[in-house]
Amino acid sequence: MLLNEFHRIIDEIFPPAAAMPGDAIGLQVESQRGTAERVLVALELTDDVFAEARSLACDVVLVFHPLIYTPLAQVRRTERVGRLVADLIHADIALLSVHTAFDAFPQGTNHVLARRLGVTVDRPLVPSDVAGFGMGIVGTVDRGVTFDDLVERVAAVCGSPIRYIAPRTLAGDPLTVAIVGGSGGSFTSEAIASGADVFITADLKYHAFHAADGHIGLIDPGHFEMEQFVPTGIIEALGQHLADDCILMLSSISTNPVRYAGPLPVAYSSSL
């Protein structure tokens, strides 16, 4: 398959119009060979992911997080982005990103996590102009699942320590849950307006928990931890649209730069 055709299919399935305005999606580094026959799918590009792509003889790396967010003033090997751009060009490997176009995809970032958490998706949190697409989701868990149960479930699925604040009151049974994978704190007002009991997102600041107290419960399992399932979701969405001349491979590299130390909480209790 030609790289241009691969890019066209990506844009058809994950329309750029559904992405956040100004997001750095699409082709980031073009290859001279212009093919997309062996594609490594990863959350983001790191030195280890690049080495994996070379070892697998890939001609394309398809990532969720863009490598290049802003125009590069310099390409320097002493800096991560410049080094990786230079490595890609030298190895003649193309790089594409889907980021918030996949976030907005109906079976995208938030749906992938919701499915693992046992949340039945009802609607997008913020609908897109593209029919059926939108940022975030609103859904429900099974009846009888308490807030404490949900916190434990998020911890188990995401594999991380959890920061949370419980809702002071609940709208009823089942719990209504809003989800925005990654840094979704800017959508807290929309989560409250949706009538959700709980908002699951990441990278929340300390004062965000104070602001939410009495309005909505918050669960923050971490950025990578929420999005770690995205590469698998991308492959599931793309695979059925590609011919046999394009092979998608799931990266085996964990790209999370964050490490944890100290005692981790072993039990959660909100008394709700």
Backbone torsions as a table, in degrees:
resi	resn	phi	psi	omega
1	MET	NA	141.6	176.4
2	LEU	-78.5	148.9	-179.6
3	LEU	-59.1	-41.0	179.9
4	ASN	-61.5	-38.1	178.7
5	GLU	-69.3	-40.7	176.6
6	PHE	-60.3	-44.7	178.0
7	HIS	-62.0	-40.9	179.5
8	ARG	-61.8	-41.5	180.0
9	ILE	-65.2	-41.8	178.1
10	ILE	-59.2	-46.1	-179.4
11	ASP	-66.5	-28.8	179.1
12	GLU	-72.2	-39.5	-178.1
13	ILE	-82.6	-40.5	179.7
14	PHE	-116.9	80.2	-172.0
15	PRO	-59.7	131.1	177.2
16	PRO	-57.0	-28.5	-179.6
17	ALA	-65.0	-20.3	-180.0
18	ALA	-87.1	-12.9	-178.1
19	ALA	-75.5	165.2	175.0
20	MET	-65.1	139.8	-179.1
21	PRO	-55.2	133.3	176.8
22	GLY	80.4	2.3	-179.0
23	ASP	-68.0	147.6	-176.3
24	ALA	-88.6	73.8	-179.6
25	ILE	-106.9	166.8	177.2
26	GLY	94.1	-155.0	-177.7
27	LEU	-71.6	124.8	178.8
28	GLN	-108.6	-36.6	175.4
29	VAL	-135.9	123.8	179.7
30	GLU	-91.0	148.2	176.2
31	SER	-102.1	155.2	177.8
32	GLN	-73.3	-35.2	-177.7
33	ARG	-72.1	-27.1	173.4
34	GLY	66.4	32.5	179.1
35	THR	-117.6	161.2	175.3
36	ALA	-139.8	75.0	-176.7
37	GLU	-104.4	-31.5	178.6
38	ARG	-134.2	106.9	-170.9
39	VAL	-114.0	122.0	174.6
40	LEU	-91.4	127.1	-179.1
41	VAL	-106.5	124.2	-175.7
42	ALA	-141.5	161.8	176.7
43	LEU	-65.9	-40.8	-179.9
44	GLU	-160.6	166.9	-178.8
45	LEU	-94.7	127.1	172.7
46	THR	-129.3	174.7	176.6
47	ASP	-58.5	-39.5	-179.3
48	ASP	-68.7	-38.6	178.2
49	VAL	-66.7	-41.0	176.7
50	PHE	-60.4	-45.1	178.6
51	ALA	-60.7	-38.6	178.0
52	GLU	-63.8	-43.5	179.2
53	ALA	-60.0	-41.5	178.5
54	ARG	-66.4	-41.6	-177.9
55	SER	-66.2	-27.1	-180.0
56	LEU	-94.5	5.7	179.1
57	ALA	57.8	41.2	179.7
58	CYS	-80.0	146.0	174.1
59	ASP	-104.5	-6.3	178.6
60	VAL	-143.7	141.5	165.8
61	VAL	-115.8	124.2	177.0
62	LEU	-107.1	118.3	-176.4
63	VAL	-117.8	159.5	172.2
64	PHE	-81.1	-61.8	178.9
65	HIS	-75.1	130.5	175.0
66	PRO	-62.7	148.4	171.2
67	LEU	-82.0	-42.6	-177.4
68	ILE	-104.1	108.8	178.0
69	TYR	-93.6	-36.0	-178.1
70	THR	-128.5	158.0	179.6
71	PRO	-56.6	138.8	-179.3
72	LEU	-84.6	122.2	175.4
73	ALA	-78.7	-29.4	179.7
74	GLN	-145.5	152.8	171.7
75	VAL	-113.5	101.5	-175.6
76	ARG	-122.2	135.8	-178.6
77	ARG	-73.5	-12.2	177.2
78	THR	-80.9	-5.0	-178.1
79	GLU	-121.7	138.5	-170.6
80	ARG	-54.1	-52.1	-174.7
81	VAL	-64.1	-47.0	179.6
82	GLY	-61.2	-41.8	179.9
83	ARG	-61.7	-45.3	-177.9
84	LEU	-70.7	-37.2	175.3
85	VAL	-60.6	-45.6	179.1
86	ALA	-62.9	-40.5	179.1
87	ASP	-63.4	-42.9	179.6
88	LEU	-62.5	-44.9	-179.8
89	ILE	-63.6	-44.6	-179.0
90	HIS	-62.5	-38.7	-178.7
91	ALA	-86.1	-4.8	-178.5
92	ASP	57.9	47.8	177.1
93	ILE	-113.8	129.2	179.4
94	ALA	-82.9	155.5	178.5
95	LEU	-131.0	128.6	174.8
96	LEU	-129.2	151.5	179.7
97	SER	-128.6	144.4	178.0
98	VAL	-113.7	-25.2	175.6
99	HIS	27.6	-117.8	-171.0
100	THR	-72.1	-11.8	170.7
101	ALA	-67.2	-35.0	175.0
102	PHE	-78.6	-32.8	173.2
103	ASP	-54.0	-43.3	-174.3
104	ALA	-81.8	-14.6	-179.6
105	PHE	-61.1	135.8	-176.5
106	PRO	-55.8	-30.9	176.2
107	GLN	-109.9	31.9	-174.1
108	GLY	-88.8	-150.5	-171.8
109	THR	-45.4	-51.1	-172.6
110	ASN	-77.5	-34.9	177.4
111	HIS	-67.3	-39.3	179.6
112	VAL	-59.2	-44.4	179.0
113	LEU	-72.3	-42.3	-179.6
114	ALA	-56.4	-42.1	-179.8
115	ARG	-60.6	-40.9	-179.9
116	ARG	-71.4	-27.0	-179.7
117	LEU	-88.0	-3.4	-177.5
118	GLY	74.9	27.6	177.3
119	VAL	-96.3	122.9	176.6
120	THR	-84.5	118.4	-174.5
121	VAL	-77.1	129.2	177.5
122	ASP	-100.2	-40.5	-173.3
123	ARG	-166.9	164.3	171.8
124	PRO	-69.0	148.9	175.2
125	LEU	-68.9	-47.3	176.9
126	VAL	-126.7	101.1	-177.2
127	PRO	-61.9	146.6	176.8
128	SER	-91.4	165.7	171.9
129	ASP	-68.6	-19.5	175.2
130	VAL	-84.4	120.4	-173.2
131	ALA	-55.3	130.0	177.5
132	GLY	86.1	-12.6	-179.7
133	PHE	-96.4	165.2	176.6
134	GLY	168.7	163.1	179.4
135	MET	-89.0	128.7	179.5
136	GLY	75.9	170.7	175.7
137	ILE	-137.2	159.2	169.8
138	VAL	-126.0	131.8	-179.3
139	GLY	-155.8	-168.7	-178.0
140	THR	-134.1	154.2	172.0
141	VAL	-98.2	173.8	178.9
142	ASP	-64.5	149.9	175.7
143	ARG	-58.6	141.2	180.0
144	GLY	93.5	-13.0	177.3
145	VAL	-78.3	118.8	-178.3
146	THR	-88.4	171.2	176.4
147	PHE	-60.7	-42.8	178.1
148	ASP	-60.9	-40.4	176.4
149	ASP	-59.5	-42.9	-177.9
150	LEU	-65.4	-42.4	177.8
151	VAL	-59.8	-46.0	178.9
152	GLU	-62.0	-38.8	-179.7
153	ARG	-66.9	-42.8	178.4
154	VAL	-62.1	-43.4	179.2
155	ALA	-61.0	-42.0	-178.1
156	ALA	-69.1	-43.8	-177.3
157	VAL	-71.0	-44.3	-176.1
158	CYS	-83.4	-19.6	176.5
159	GLY	67.6	41.5	-175.2
160	SER	-146.3	159.1	169.3
161	PRO	-66.0	147.3	-173.2
162	ILE	-113.0	134.7	166.4
163	ARG	-102.2	134.2	-177.2
164	TYR	-155.3	162.4	165.8
165	ILE	-136.4	132.5	-176.6
166	ALA	-79.3	149.4	172.2
167	PRO	-68.2	143.5	-179.9
168	ARG	-75.1	-31.4	176.5
169	THR	-135.8	156.8	178.3
170	LEU	-117.3	142.4	-178.4
171	ALA	-69.7	-24.1	180.0
172	GLY	156.0	-166.2	-179.8
173	ASP	-119.7	120.9	14.7
174	PRO	-85.2	165.1	174.2
175	LEU	-65.9	138.2	172.2
176	THR	-98.0	130.5	-172.0
177	VAL	-124.5	132.0	170.1
178	ALA	-106.2	141.9	-179.3
179	ILE	-133.9	130.7	166.4
180	VAL	-131.5	109.2	-179.3
181	GLY	-65.4	142.5	179.9
182	GLY	80.1	-150.8	-175.4
183	SER	-78.7	88.6	-174.6
184	GLY	-112.3	16.1	-177.4
185	GLY	-58.7	-27.9	-179.8
186	SER	-69.3	-10.5	179.4
187	PHE	-100.0	12.0	-177.4
188	THR	-61.9	-41.9	179.2
189	SER	-60.6	-40.9	178.2
190	GLU	-66.5	-36.1	178.2
191	ALA	-64.9	-41.9	177.5
192	ILE	-64.1	-45.2	-178.6
193	ALA	-64.8	-24.8	-179.4
194	SER	-72.8	-13.7	-177.4
195	GLY	87.3	9.7	-179.5
196	ALA	-67.3	144.7	173.6
197	ASP	-78.0	-32.3	-172.1
198	VAL	-138.0	141.5	175.0
199	PHE	-120.3	120.4	178.6
200	ILE	-104.0	118.2	177.9
201	THR	-158.5	-174.3	-173.5
202	ALA	-133.3	170.1	176.8
203	ASP	63.1	31.5	-179.5
204	LEU	-75.4	138.3	177.1
205	LYS	-79.9	158.6	-179.3
206	TYR	-52.6	-47.5	-175.7
207	HIS	-70.8	-17.5	175.6
208	ALA	-64.7	-32.0	178.1
209	PHE	-70.1	-39.4	174.8
210	HIS	-61.5	-44.8	-176.9
211	ALA	-64.9	-32.0	-177.6
212	ALA	-82.0	-20.0	-174.9
213	ASP	-56.8	123.7	-179.0
214	GLY	90.8	-9.1	-179.7
215	HIS	-112.3	-40.2	-177.0
216	ILE	-163.3	148.1	172.6
217	GLY	-78.6	148.2	178.3
218	LEU	-123.1	139.4	172.8
219	ILE	-131.6	122.0	-179.7
220	ASP	-121.1	101.9	179.9
221	PRO	-91.8	-3.4	-178.3
222	GLY	110.4	153.0	-173.7
223	HIS	-69.4	-60.4	178.6
224	PHE	-57.0	-41.6	-174.9
225	GLU	-60.2	-33.9	178.1
226	MET	-77.1	-30.3	-171.9
227	GLU	-103.9	3.4	-176.2
228	GLN	-62.1	-21.0	-177.8
229	PHE	-91.2	-2.5	-175.2
230	VAL	-60.7	-47.6	-179.3
231	PRO	-55.4	-40.1	176.7
232	THR	-62.9	-40.9	178.7
233	GLY	-64.2	-37.6	177.9
234	ILE	-63.4	-44.5	179.6
235	ILE	-63.3	-41.7	179.0
236	GLU	-61.9	-38.8	-177.9
237	ALA	-75.0	-39.1	-175.4
238	LEU	-82.7	-34.8	-169.3
239	GLY	-53.0	-40.2	-175.8
240	GLN	-73.7	-10.1	-177.9
241	HIS	-104.1	-0.2	-175.6
242	LEU	-107.7	147.1	177.5
243	ALA	-79.9	175.6	-177.5
244	ASP	-68.3	-13.0	-178.3
245	ASP	-86.6	11.0	176.0
246	CYS	-135.5	114.5	-177.9
247	ILE	-104.3	126.9	176.1
248	LEU	-97.7	131.7	-179.7
249	MET	-124.0	133.4	-179.9
250	LEU	-83.8	126.8	177.7
251	SER	-64.2	142.6	178.5
252	SER	-97.8	3.8	-173.6
253	ILE	-92.3	129.6	169.8
254	SER	-83.0	121.6	-175.5
255	THR	-99.8	7.2	-178.2
256	ASN	-65.6	118.5	179.2
257	PRO	-82.9	-8.2	-174.0
258	VAL	-89.2	135.3	174.5
259	ARG	-119.5	153.0	-177.9
260	TYR	-116.5	144.2	177.4
261	ALA	-137.6	161.9	178.2
262	GLY	89.2	173.0	-179.4
263	PRO	-68.2	138.3	177.0
264	LEU	-99.4	148.4	178.8
265	PRO	-64.0	137.8	-178.2
266	VAL	-105.2	-11.7	179.2
267	ALA	-150.9	149.2	-180.0
268	TYR	-123.7	139.2	176.4
269	SER	-148.4	125.9	178.0
270	SER	-108.8	-10.8	-174.7
271	SER	70.9	9.4	175.8
272	LEU	-98.9	NA	NA
